[in-house]
Amino acid sequence: MFQLPNSCPIKARIFQHSATSGVVQAHYKNCDGAFCYAVYSVCGTDLILTKVDRHPCASDEEAQKGGDAIDLLLANKAAWLGVRRLFVVHPDNTSELVRTYEPHPAVLLEGYNNTSRTAYIN
């Protein structure tokens, strides 16, 4: 709905962030308007998503691609912060362990990572 299919790559960026929380937005490279976002907090070695949503005009395909871009950016953020687990808090205030992260050994040596191994729970 936002763009013609395959017209431009989808990117993710961290927006309104602090040392312990922020918002990750997915948008088209040629458009700053976000169509998908996730609100996160860091608590020790846990990354907690408290809100995940998409623009009402975004298609299911756009939402999936936007979620994949957000997931990749969060995996890189997790590697930087030493995060080991990703939790999602559902609207009924229950939490679910969604993913575990295992930082690449180079992170421990260089302090930088652009590929972390992810173990999917579900």
Long-range contacts (C-beta under 8 A, 24 or more apart in sequence): 1-57, 1-58, 1-59, 1-62, 2-28, 2-31, 2-33, 2-35, 2-55, 2-57, 2-58, 2-62, 3-28, 3-31, 5-61, 10-62, 10-65, 10-66, 10-69, 11-69, 12-66, 12-69, 12-70, 12-72, 12-73, 13-73, 14-73, 14-77, 24-70, 24-73, 24-74, 25-70, 26-65, 26-66, 26-67, 26-69, 26-70, 35-62, 35-63, 35-66, 36-62, 36-63, 36-66, 36-67, 36-70, 37-70, 38-70, 38-74, 40-74, 42-81, 42-83, 45-82, 45-83, 45-84, 45-85, 46-83, 46-84, 46-85, 46-86, 46-87, 47-74, 47-77, 47-78, 47-81, 47-83, 47-85, 47-86, 47-87, 48-86, 48-87, 48-88, 48-89, 48-95, 49-86, 49-87, 49-88, 49-89, 49-98, 50-89, 52-88, 75-101, 75-116, 75-118, 76-113, 76-114, 76-116, 78-103, 78-116, 79-103, 79-104, 79-107, 79-113, 79-116, 80-107, 80-111, 80-112, 80-113, 97-121, 98-122
